[in-house]
Amino acid sequence: MIRKKGGKSLPKISTASLPDIVFMLLFFFMVVTVMRDTEQMVSIAYPEATELQKLEKKSLVSYINVGPPTTTWSTKYGTAPRVQLNDRIANNMNEIKTFIVNERSKLKEALQPKMTTSLKVDRDTKMGIISEIKTELRKASALKINYSARQREEF
């Protein structure tokens, strides 16, 4: 007959290398994580759409945000919709052309024609502001425009 020997327990697992593994993971995530480079100064409630496409190369995209200032910025800028270019609010529409020229100069010459301007616009923003932005983009020869939206939920 075969008897099971009782009282045998599993050997203890060595945890001596556990701190090394934790620090390797910590350094990995510190190196790989990309921090947001712009502060959201305007609040945006995205419009809904049914036919959406994802952007291919986000490094070639410049963002223009349009909407009412967030609560922290509403004391300085009021409640009317404002245009945000990177980390600042544009005082007038003429700054858009300068913004596009600066963004284009950051890219390599071969990639400059592929630059896309993405408009993140609050759904309650009047169309007159968007028309003015598009006019300034035409003056800057930024003809590739993308409108950001969220997927419409179908029932």
N, C-alpha and C positions, 0 to 999 in steps of 0.2 A: 504494500500500500504506500501511496504517496502522501506524505504529511506536509502540510504547510507549516513552515516555521513562523510562529507568531512573534510579535515584538520587533520585527524589523521595520524601520522607518526609512523614509527617503533621506538621502544626504542633504545637508543645507546648501542652498545656492549662495555662491559668493557674490557679494554686492560691492566688492572693492573697485570694480571698473564702472559702476553706476555714475559717480560724479563726472567721470571723463565723457561718458555718453551724453549726459545732460548738458555739459558745456559745449560739446561739439554741436548739438542741436541748437543751442542758444546762439552760437556764432553763425551757424548756417542761416538761421532766420534773420539775424541782424544784417547779414550781407545781402540776402536775397530780397528783403522787404523794401518796397519803394514807398516813400512817404508822399503824401499829397502835397504838391508844390503850390497850389493856389487855394486861397480861402474863399469859401462861398459867401459872397456879400449880398447876393440877391436870392430871394426864395423863388423856386420854380415849381409849379404844378404842371407836369408835362401833359400835353394833349394826347389823346388816344388815337391810334391808327391800326389798320389791319395788315397792310403790306409793309413790313419792316425788313431792313437788311443791316447786318453788323458791319462796322467799319473794318477794313482789312489791316491797315497799318496805322495805329494810333499815334505813332511818332510823327506822322505827316499831317496831323490834324491840329488846327488852332481853334480854340473855343471862344465864342462870344456869348455871354449869358445876359439875358434880358428879363427883368421882372422887378417887382417891388423890393426894396431893401429889407433885409432881415431885421428882426427886432433890435439887435445891437447897433445896426447902422441906420435905422429909421429916424433916430433923433438928429443925425447929421444931414441925411439926404432926403428926409420926408417919406411919403408913402407912394409917390408917383413912380411908375416903372423907370428903371435906370439901366444903362448898358455897362456891363462889367467886362473889362479887358484884362485878363490875368488877375493880378491882385489889386486892381484899382478901378474906380468908377470913372467912366469917361465924362468930362464936363460938356463936350459937344461932339457932334458926329464926325467932325474933321479928324479926330484922333484915331478913328478906325483905320484910315488909310496908313497912318504912321505905324499903327500896331501891326498891320498886315506886312508892311515892308520890313519891319524889324523881325517878325516871325519868319519871313521868307529868307532873310539874310542869315539866319541861324542854320538853315539847311544847306546841304551840298548842292552844287549847281545843277547836277543831273536830277535831283529830287524836287527842285523848286517848282516845276510845272505840275507835279503830282500833289501839291499841297491842297488840302481840303479845309474849308472853313465850316465849322459846325455851329449852328445856331441853337442854343438851348433857351427857348422862349417860354415864358409863363403863358398858360392858355388864355388868361384874361387880358393880355397885352393887346393894345390897339394895333391894327394893321399899318397905320401911318408910321409908327416907329420902325417896323420891320421893313417897310418900303424905303425909308431913309437909310437904313443899314445896308440894304441891297444896293442902293445907289452908290454909297461910299465904297462898297466892295467892288462894284463895276469900275469905279475910278481907279482902284488899286489893282485892277486886272485879276482879282480873285474870283474866278467864275465857277469854281467847283464848290457848291454849297450843299450842306447836309442839314436837315432839320431833325432834331432829336425828339423822340416821342416814346411812349410806352405802348406795349401790346394791348389792344382792346380785348377784353374778356368776352367771349361769345357764349351765349347760353344755349 
